[in-house]
């Protein structure tokens, strides 16, 4: 039974947006729609600015080295994003719960979604399951959704690159 749609999808959207920052409001809108968000109003340049500020704050959560520091940072985001949960059937997609006020602009919606989604991801899967790739030259962020919780790389490509590097170092 899947009760929480906010954790994995929201944190993966945050990682995607942080790894490849949208260049303009239209790209932001397109990527949010591709991720499954229903946009209830036009996306404005202010939404892009708000999203960039959100991602800056979120990257501090990602880069926090201690659990308590990470919790403090996400709690500060949650306090700023506080909104009552509400039942909605927007776009005829079926009744479901949203943790945001009705008709929020996209920038504010992403702030709420990323804050709540990250908190649910960390609380549900583990405080260590949000990080940057272990390959030194790669700074990509990823949410560890693996069964074991030991994912170290953002992609199979980086995992292979690191394995080849280790193999060559042993052979030398």
N, C-alpha and C positions, 0 to 999 in steps of 0.2 A: 504494500500500500504506500503510495507516494503522497505524503501530507505537506511537504515543504518544497514548493517550487522556487523559493527565493535563494537558496544557498548556492548550489553548483552553477546554475545558469548566470546568476548575477556576478559571481566572482570570476567566472570565465569571461564574461563581457568586460568586466573591469580590466582584467589582464590583457585582453585583446586591444582595448582602447589605450591602455598605458603603453603597450609594446609598439603600437603604431598609432600615434596620436592623429585624430582626424584633422584634416587641413582646413575644412570649412563646415558650416552648419549643415549643408546638404549631405556631405559625406557622413557626418555624425548621424543624421536622420536615417540614411540608407543602411548604415551598419547596425543601428538599433533595431530597425525593422527586420533585417536579416537575422538578428539574434532572437526575434520573436516578440519584440515589444510592439504594442499597439499605440501609435501616436494619436493623441486626441486633439492636438492643435499644431499649428505650423511651428517649425523649428527656427529659432531666431539666433542671430550672432551672440546675444547674451547667453543663450544656452550653451554655446561652444565655450565661452569664457568660464561659465560656471562649471562645466564638465572638466575643463583643464585644471581648475582649482581643486575640484574633487579628486582628480587623479593625482595631483601633487600631494594632497593629504593622505590619499590611499597608499601611495608609494612609501610614505613614512611608516605606515603599518607593515607593509611588506618587508621593509629593511630593518625593522625593530629586531634586536638580537635577543631580547628577553621577553618571556611570556607576559609579565606584568606591564612592561612598557607597551607591548603590542595591545594588551587589553585596555590600557589607559587611552591610547590613541584611538582605538575603535570606539570606546565609550564616549569620547569627546565628539566623534563624528555622529554617533547615535543620538546624543543629546541635541545636537544641532538639527538632526533630521527628524526629530520626534513628530509623529503624526499618528492620529488614531487609526487603528485598522478599520477597514470598511468592506462591506460586501458589495460587489459590483458585477454587472453583466454588460460591460461596455463592448461594443462591436458585436453583440450577439454571440460571444464566445463561451457562454455558460457562466453560471454564478461561481465566483471565486473571491478570495480575500486579497485585498491590497493594503499595504502598509504605507499609505500616502493619502493626502487630501485629493479630492476630485479636481480634475482639470489643472494639475500642476504643469508648469512649463517643463520641457524635457530636462534642462539642467538641474532643477530641483528634484525631479523624479529620479534621475540617475544618482544624485547624492543619496537619497533615501534608499533606493534599491541596492546600491553598492554597499552602503553602511550596514543595512540589515542583512543582506546576503553574505557579506564577509563575516559578520558576527555569527550567523547561523552556521556557515562553513567551518569556522574555527572551533566553535563550541561543539558541533556535531562530529567533526572528523578529527580534530586535534589542532592545538595552537601552532604546531610546527608545519602545518600543511599549506603554507603559502610562502613562496620563496622565489629567488632568482635561480637561473640555470647554474649548475656546478661548473660548466665550462668557463674558464676565466675570460675568454674573449666575448662571451655571450652574456648580455645583461637582461635577457628576456625574463619576464615574470610568468609564473604558472601556479595554478592551484592543483595541489596533489590530490587527485581523486582516485588514486590507485587503491586496490584492495589492501595492500600491506602498509601503505603510508610511507614508503621508502623511495618515492620518485625523486631523482636528483637532477634530471635534465628536462628541458622544455620540450624536447622533441626526440624522436628516434635518430634524427640526423646528428644532433649534438651528442647523444649517447654513443653512436658509432664513431664519431670523430674522436671522442675521448678514449674509447676502447682502442682505436688504432694508435693513438698517441702513447698510451700505456704499453701496448704491445711492442712498439718500436723502441721505447725506452728500455724495456727488458732485454730486447735483442741486441741493443748496442753495447 
